[in-house]
């Protein structure tokens, strides 16, 4: 697990590269924002999280498995508990940010790696809704 990047993953770098190419400027891993989003635009209260499939509960869907437990033949209880807590924390962070007026976009690492430009377009579309067409 020590090799799992908490920031600057390949997916995050790919998304950032696409967003930057579209002229978007942002801050990274803002420690003063709940959950330390991967990408933050404070002016618009806009936060983007690039969630790893394995650690945030999407991997079993990607592999066509019926449950999270099927991913872990050994030490199943520990891993299911750990990932379930991550998923609960994600929901809590999203709720807190939303309650504070933030727009939160969560994207899966696998989606970014498969189509960085497409995911960047989704992020930019969400940001356009926040901006309401105003300059800035």
C-alpha positions in Angstrom: 0.0 0.0 0.0 2.9 2.3 0.5 3.2 2.6 -3.3 -0.3 3.9 -3.7 -0.1 7.6 -4.5 -2.5 9.8 -2.5 -1.7 12.6 -5.0 -0.2 13.1 -8.4 -1.4 9.8 -9.7 -1.3 9.1 -13.4 -5.1 9.7 -13.7 -4.8 13.0 -11.7 -1.9 14.2 -13.9 -3.8 13.3 -17.1 -6.9 15.2 -16.0 -4.9 18.2 -14.8 -3.0 18.3 -18.2 -6.3 18.3 -20.1 -7.9 21.0 -17.9 -4.8 23.2 -18.1 -4.8 22.8 -21.9 -8.4 24.2 -21.9 -7.1 27.2 -20.0 -8.4 26.3 -16.5 -6.3 27.4 -13.6 -6.6 25.8 -10.2 -5.0 24.9 -6.9 -4.0 21.4 -5.9 -4.8 19.5 -2.7 -6.0 22.5 -0.7 -5.5 21.6 2.9 -7.9 24.3 4.0 -10.8 22.7 2.1 -12.6 19.7 3.7 -11.3 16.4 2.2 -8.3 18.0 0.4 -9.8 17.9 -3.1 -7.4 17.0 -5.9 -8.4 20.2 -7.8 -9.8 23.3 -6.3 -11.1 26.6 -7.7 -11.9 28.7 -4.6 -13.4 31.6 -6.5 -16.2 29.3 -7.8 -16.2 27.0 -4.7 -15.5 24.1 -7.1 -13.8 20.9 -6.0 -12.8 17.8 -8.1 -11.8 14.5 -6.6 -10.1 11.8 -8.7 -11.1 8.6 -6.8 -9.1 5.4 -7.2 -11.3 2.6 -8.2 -9.9 0.1 -5.7 -9.8 2.3 -2.7 -13.1 4.1 -3.2 -15.3 1.1 -4.0 -15.6 0.9 -7.8 -13.2 -1.9 -8.6 -15.7 -4.8 -8.1 -18.1 -3.0 -10.5 -15.4 -2.7 -13.1 -14.6 -6.4 -12.8 -18.2 -7.4 -13.0 -18.3 -8.8 -9.5 -21.5 -8.8 -7.4 -19.9 -7.6 -4.2 -16.9 -5.9 -2.7 -16.0 -9.0 -0.7 -15.4 -11.0 -3.9 -12.3 -8.8 -4.6 -10.6 -10.0 -1.5 -10.2 -13.8 -1.0 -8.1 -13.3 2.1 -8.5 -10.9 5.0 -11.9 -10.1 3.5 -13.4 -8.5 6.6 -10.5 -6.0 7.0 -10.5 -4.9 3.3 -14.3 -4.6 3.0 -14.4 -2.6 6.2 -11.5 -0.3 5.1 -13.0 0.4 1.7 -16.5 0.9 3.1 -15.2 3.5 5.5 -13.5 5.2 2.6 -16.8 5.3 0.8 -18.6 6.7 3.8 -15.9 9.3 4.3 -16.4 10.3 0.6 -20.1 10.8 1.1 -19.5 12.8 4.3 -16.9 15.1 2.7 -19.2 15.6 -0.3 -22.1 16.4 2.0 -20.1 18.9 4.0 -18.7 20.7 1.0 -22.1 20.8 -0.6 -23.7 22.2 2.6 -21.0 24.9 2.5 -22.0 25.9 -1.0 -19.3 24.0 -2.9 -19.9 22.1 -6.2 -18.2 18.7 -5.9 -17.3 16.6 -8.9 -16.0 13.1 -8.3 -14.5 11.1 -11.2 -13.2 7.5 -11.3 -9.5 7.0 -12.0 -10.4 4.4 -14.6 -12.6 6.8 -16.5 -9.9 9.4 -16.5 -7.3 6.9 -17.8 -9.6 5.7 -20.5 -10.7 9.1 -21.7 -9.0 12.1 -20.1 -10.4 14.6 -22.6 -13.9 13.3 -22.1 -13.7 13.5 -18.3 -12.1 17.0 -18.6 -15.1 18.0 -20.7 -17.5 16.8 -18.0 -15.6 18.8 -15.4 -15.6 21.9 -17.6 -19.3 21.5 -18.2 -20.0 21.3 -14.4 -17.8 24.4 -13.9 -19.7 26.3 -16.7 -22.9 25.7 -14.8 -21.4 27.1 -11.6 -20.0 30.2 -13.4 -23.3 30.7 -15.1 -21.7 32.1 -18.2 -20.0 35.0 -16.4 -16.4 35.9 -17.0 -13.7 34.8 -14.6 
